[in-house]
Amino acid sequence: MTRQRTGFRVGLAATALAASMLGTAPVLAADNSTPQPKHSPSAETMIVDGLILRPLGIAATAIGTGVFLATLPFTALGGNTDQAGRKLVADPAKYTFGRCLGCISKDQFPYKDNPQ
């Protein structure tokens, strides 16, 4: 009998935990800190972006990271590590992961650090 009560309590605790986690999902989803696109992209633009531009952006981010790491001693000596990191890693990553699907130009999607 005690095993059944213990199992019931564990099940009840798991259900309560799952319900509390599900209750926070709408609150987290309502975060409006990401700027919204100015124009709604077309389906064709979304397809091109998802199948061609995003994979190219991931490759550019990976290659840029490799080049940045390979040239890091030279950029450190030259004093432009921040600029090299921004151009080789941060900009491709921001273009790949920091915009909506189908928003392929800066006019369509306001980046967080772009002046309006």
N, C-alpha and C positions, 0 to 999 in steps of 0.2 A: 504494500500500500504506500509506503514512503517513497518508493521508486517512482510510482505513478505521480505523486504530488511533486516530487523534485523535477520530473520530466515536464509536468504541466507548468511549473514555475519557470523553468528554462525556456520553454516555448512561449510563455506569456512575456517574458523579458525580451526575447528575440523579436516578437511581434511588436512590442512597444518601441524597441529601438528602431526597427524598420519603419514604423509609422512616423516616428519623429524625424528620421532622415528624409522620408518622402515629403514631409511637411515643409522642410526647408528648401526643397528644390525650386518651387516657384519664386521664392524670395531671392535666391541666388540668380535665377534666370532673368529677373527683372532689373538686373544691374545695367544701367544706361551709360556707363562710363565710356563705352566704345562709340565713336561717332557713327552716325547712320549715313548711308550713301545718299547723295543728292538725287541721283536718278536710278531707277530700277533697271538693272542689266537685262538684256534679252537672253533667251534660252541658248541661242547660238554662241553668244559671248561666254556664257557660263560653261558650255561644253569645251570651247577652245581653251578657256582659262584652266579648267579642271584637268583636261587631258594633255595639254601641251605646255602652257605657261607655268603652272605650279610645279610639275616635275623638273622643268628647266630651272626654276627658281631654287628648288631644293639642291639641284646639282651645282648651281652657281654659289649657293651658300656653303656647300661642302668644299668646293674648289677654292673659294675665297678664304675659307678658314685654313685650309692647307697652305695656301700662299702666304697668308698672314703669319702663320706659325713658322714657316720657312724663312721669312724675311724679318722676323721679330728682332733678331740681334741688330740688324742694320737700321730698322726704324727706331729702335731704342737709342742707338748712337746718334741718329739724326734728329731725335726729339719729336717725331711725328707719329708716335704709336697710336694716339687717339684717332687721328685722321685716317690712318691706314686701317685700323679696326672698324671704323665707321663705314668706309667705302668698300672694304673687302668682305666684311661679315655682317654688320648691322643693316646696311641698306638692302642687300639681297634678302636677308631674313625678314625684314619689315615688309618688303614687297611680296614675299611669298606667304607669310603668315599673318600679316597685319592689315588685311583688307578683306572685303566680302568677295564671295565667289562671283566672278564676272565683272568686278570693278577693276578694270585694267589700266586706267589712267588716274592721275592725281586729281583731275577735274571731277571725276565720278565719285571718288572716295576721299574725304578729307583726312589725311594722316594726323595723328595727335600733335605732332610737333610742327606742322605746317601752319604758317600764319593765315588767318582767314580774311 
